[in-house]
Amino acid sequence: MIRSPLAALAVLVAAILLVMSTGSAHAWSRFGHEVAGYLAHHDLSPEARTAVAELLGDDTLASVGSWADEVRRERPETAPLHFMNGPADVLEPSESDFNVPQGNVYSAILGYSRMVADESLPTAERVEALKFLVHFVADLHQPLHVGFLEDRGANDVPVLYRGEVINLHRYWDNEIFDGPRQRFNSREYAAVLLARFGDHERAAWAEQSNPRDWVIEARRLIFNGLYPRSREDATTADHGPIPVIDDSYAEVWLPVAERQIARTGARLAWTLNQLFETGESPFADPPIPFPPPRE
């Protein structure tokens, strides 16, 4: 049976909504997490570089960046730790948003930082905590991982990208880097960003050392126009007009995503430098019992 273009688009929308109902997407994709890892490694102090190598062995900050996504299905208790959604009507989440009992990306950063620093723990637990920490610092800097509860961080926001209906969250996780990924591998792209964002700028980002401020900083991007507008020339049977992600959107928002990745590298490096130079977490205690019990 031959479907009209409109009917085919409606089928695509239905399919993607079914996928969206199964859970949140993974932030930044493997490519983005690798770039963040290379950036962080560049800014490690000698003490931190040695400690990271001792814990990770043949692995690196870049190679373990996506590990938390890879084990998410077998470790379901960690699924809520990849994001922290808040209300759509205020910029700053409430205390109850930060302190949800199942944990979130904010409490994960606090909790795993303490575990990495705790030399009384078995080495295997500290290695796992380090892998989680590397991942979740990056997740927090993807704006839609600290997005709106009402649309599940834009997982429920369909958009049209290159003829395919996906959701806005997925675009920000992965497709936003389509252009750079065609020209560079992750190590090369990290070098590009290091050249673009110099030592002074990265040091200034590292000085902003409160993860709560990172949440608000990322959410501010959403309030400043990250959601594209719907267009009449992209109309679906189920949802009417939907937004279109085109080159003009990427021209504005790819540089923003690049800056968020660079901030990730600077702040992850600062965190690890503090952990391994002082032997203590630079952050407050997590607001909930941590880590969450394994299911």
C-alpha positions in Angstrom: 0.0 0.0 0.0 1.3 3.4 -0.9 0.8 6.1 1.8 0.6 9.8 1.2 3.5 11.8 2.6 1.2 13.1 5.3 0.1 9.7 6.3 3.7 8.4 6.4 4.6 11.3 8.6 1.8 10.5 11.0 3.0 6.9 11.2 6.5 8.1 12.0 5.2 10.4 14.7 3.3 7.5 16.3 6.3 5.3 16.2 8.6 7.8 17.8 6.1 8.6 20.5 6.1 4.9 21.3 9.8 4.9 21.6 9.7 8.1 23.8 7.3 6.4 26.2 10.0 3.8 27.1 12.3 6.2 28.9 14.6 9.1 28.6 17.3 9.2 26.0 21.1 9.1 26.7 22.8 12.4 26.9 25.4 13.6 24.4 25.9 10.3 22.7 29.2 8.3 22.9 30.8 11.0 20.7 29.9 13.8 23.0 31.0 12.0 26.1 34.3 11.1 24.6 35.0 14.7 23.7 34.2 15.8 27.3 36.6 13.1 28.6 39.4 14.3 26.4 38.8 17.9 27.4 38.8 16.9 31.1 42.0 14.9 30.7 43.8 17.9 29.3 43.1 20.0 32.4 44.0 17.3 35.0 46.7 18.1 37.5 49.6 15.7 37.7 48.3 14.2 40.9 44.8 13.7 39.4 46.2 12.3 36.2 48.2 9.7 38.1 45.2 8.8 40.3 42.8 8.5 37.4 45.3 6.2 35.6 45.7 4.0 38.6 42.0 3.6 39.0 41.1 3.2 35.3 44.1 1.2 34.1 43.9 0.9 30.3 40.7 3.0 30.2 40.6 6.7 30.0 38.1 9.5 30.9 37.1 9.5 27.2 36.6 5.7 26.9 34.5 5.4 30.1 32.3 8.4 29.4 29.4 6.3 28.0 29.7 3.4 30.5 26.8 4.5 32.6 24.5 4.4 29.6 25.8 0.9 28.7 25.0 -0.5 32.1 21.7 1.4 32.5 19.5 -1.5 31.6 21.2 -3.9 34.0 21.4 -1.3 36.7 17.8 0.1 36.7 18.4 1.9 40.1 20.7 4.3 38.2 18.2 5.3 35.6 16.8 8.3 37.6 20.4 9.6 38.1 20.8 10.6 34.4 18.5 13.7 34.7 16.8 16.2 37.0 13.6 17.6 35.6 11.9 20.7 37.1 8.8 22.8 36.5 8.4 24.7 33.3 7.2 28.0 34.9 10.3 28.8 37.0 14.0 28.8 36.2 15.3 27.5 39.6 14.1 24.1 40.7 12.8 23.8 44.3 14.4 21.9 47.1 12.0 19.0 46.5 13.2 18.8 42.8 16.8 18.6 44.0 16.1 16.1 46.8 13.9 13.4 45.1 14.2 10.2 47.1 15.2 8.1 44.1 18.1 10.4 43.3 18.9 12.5 40.2 21.9 13.8 38.3 22.6 16.4 41.0 22.7 14.0 43.9 24.6 11.5 41.8 27.5 14.0 41.3 27.6 14.7 45.0 27.4 11.0 46.0 29.8 9.5 43.6 32.3 12.3 44.3 32.4 11.2 47.9 32.8 7.6 46.9 35.7 8.3 44.6 37.5 10.1 47.4 36.8 7.4 50.0 39.9 5.3 50.1 38.3 2.9 52.6 36.0 1.6 49.9 37.1 -1.4 47.7 38.9 -0.3 44.6 36.3 -1.7 42.4 33.6 0.5 44.0 35.8 3.6 43.6 36.4 2.7 39.9 32.7 2.3 39.3 32.0 5.6 41.1 34.5 7.4 39.0 32.9 6.1 35.8 29.5 7.2 37.0 30.9 10.6 38.0 32.5 11.2 34.6 29.2 10.5 32.9 26.9 12.4 35.1 28.9 15.6 35.1 28.4 15.6 31.3 24.7 14.6 31.5 24.0 17.6 33.8 25.4 20.0 31.1 23.0 18.7 28.4 20.2 21.3 29.0 17.4 18.9 28.4 18.7 16.6 31.1 17.7 19.3 33.6 14.6 20.2 31.6 10.9 20.3 32.2 8.9 17.6 34.1 5.9 18.3 32.0 7.4 17.0 28.8 10.1 14.7 30.3 13.0 16.9 29.3 11.6 17.3 25.7 11.3 13.5 25.2 7.7 14.3 24.4 8.4 17.1 22.0 8.4 15.8 18.4 10.5 17.7 15.8 11.2 17.1 12.1 14.9 16.7 11.3 16.2 15.8 7.8 12.8 14.3 7.0 12.6 12.2 10.1 10.3 12.8 13.1 12.4 12.4 16.3 12.1 14.2 19.6 14.0 17.3 20.7 15.8 15.5 23.5 17.2 13.0 21.1 18.4 15.8 18.7 20.3 17.4 21.6 21.8 14.1 22.7 23.1 13.1 19.4 22.1 14.8 16.1 23.3 18.2 17.1 26.8 17.0 16.6 26.2 15.6 13.1 28.2 18.3 11.4 31.4 18.0 13.6 31.2 14.2 13.6 31.5 14.2 9.8 34.7 16.2 10.0 36.4 15.1 13.2 36.9 12.1 15.5 36.2 12.8 19.1 39.9 13.5 20.0 40.2 15.9 17.1 37.0 17.7 18.0 38.3 18.1 21.6 41.4 19.8 20.2 39.2 22.1 18.2 37.3 23.1 21.3 40.5 23.5 23.4 41.7 26.0 20.8 38.4 27.8 20.8 37.9 28.0 24.6 41.2 29.0 26.1 42.8 28.4 29.4 41.4 31.6 31.0 37.8 30.8 30.0 38.0 27.2 31.1 39.5 28.3 34.4 36.6 30.7 34.9 34.1 27.9 34.3 35.9 25.7 36.8 35.7 28.4 39.5 31.9 28.1 39.2 32.1 25.0 41.3 28.6 24.5 42.7 26.6 21.8 40.8 23.4 23.6 41.7 24.6 26.6 39.7 25.4 24.2 36.8 21.7 23.1 36.8 20.4 26.6 36.7 22.9 27.7 34.0 21.8 24.8 31.8 18.1 25.4 32.4 18.6 29.1 31.5 19.4 28.0 28.0 16.0 26.3 27.7 14.3 29.5 28.8 16.3 31.5 26.3 14.8 29.9 23.2 16.2 26.4 22.9 12.7 25.0 21.9 12.2 25.7 18.2 8.9 27.0 17.0 6.3 24.9 15.2 5.9 25.5 11.5 2.8 25.1 9.3 4.8 23.4 6.6 5.6 20.5 9.0 2.0 19.4 9.9 1.2 15.9 11.3 -2.2 14.3 11.5 -1.9 13.7 15.3 -0.1 16.8 16.4 -0.7 19.5 13.8 2.3 21.7 13.1 5.6 20.6 14.7 9.0 22.3 14.8 11.6 21.8 12.2 15.3 21.5 13.0 17.2 23.0 10.1 20.6 24.7 9.4 19.5 28.0 11.0 18.7 26.2 14.3 22.1 24.4 14.3 23.9 27.7 13.5 22.6 29.1 16.7 22.6 26.1 19.0 25.6 24.0 18.0 27.9 26.7 19.5 25.9 26.5 22.7 26.2 22.7 22.8 30.0 23.0 22.2 30.3 25.5 25.1 28.4 23.1 27.3 30.7 20.2 26.4 33.7 22.5 27.1 32.2 23.5 30.5 31.8 19.8 31.2 35.5 19.2 30.6 36.7 22.1 32.7 34.4 21.3 35.6 35.1 17.6 35.6 38.8 18.2 35.6 38.4 20.7 38.5 36.4 18.1 40.4 38.9 15.4 39.9 41.8 17.7 40.8 40.1 18.5 44.1 39.3 14.9 44.8 42.8 13.6 44.3 44.8 16.5 45.6 42.8 16.9 48.9 41.4 13.4 49.3 38.0 14.9 49.9 34.9 15.8 47.9 34.6 19.5 47.1 30.8 19.2 47.3 28.2 18.9 50.0 26.8 15.6 51.1 24.1 14.2 48.8 20.6 15.1 50.0 19.5 11.5 50.0 21.0 8.2 51.1 23.6 7.2 48.6 24.2 5.2 46.5 20.7 4.0 45.7 20.3 0.3 46.6 20.8 -2.1 43.7 17.6 -3.7 42.5 
